[in-house]
Amino acid sequence: MARQLQSAGYQVWGCEWNSDGVKIANQSDPGRFMVWDLNKPADRFPWGEFGAAISSEVIEHLFLPRNLFRLARRALVPGGLLIITTPYHDYFKNLAISLTGKWDSHHDVLSDGMHIKFFSPTTLGKMMQEEGFQAVDWKGCGRLPLLWKSMMMWGKRRA
């Protein structure tokens, strides 16, 4: 994603928990990518003053998902855009998973490091609001409507 944004003319900085991923990213743009654990307090984040931030398929892996919003608040200017993608969960999708007997395999609790939070548009929007963002809109992505694979939500940082 970073390379595509760079090729479109955007300046890109990034953080990632995996040091191998950061090494690869820094090969083409040294110093623009760093290792960052979202369990760390956001007040120590060294960058700021960005107009937009993107978190793609991360928040569902966090024990403390509010830290993602706190980090984004620190990094973004007031009115800055936050875009989050995460697997979609809501009533009809959860019902379909249950009716097809796929609940255990869908949540895969026997594997380490899998998804630990499951967001609906309502819960992600509420957390976004509570953490200082004005949720603007969201869209479902992939598969059939109401059974979407993922969702994208975006909002603006309040002053």
Buried (B, 14 or more C-beta within 10 A) or exposed (E): EBEEBBEEEEEBBBBBBEEEEBEEBBEEBEEBBBEBEBEEEBEEBEBEEBEBBBBEEBBBBBEEBBBBBBBBBBBBEEEBBBBBBBBBBBEEBBEEBEEEEEEEEBBEEEEEEEBEBBBBBEBBBEBBBEBBBEBBEBEBEEEEEEBBEBBBBBBBBEE
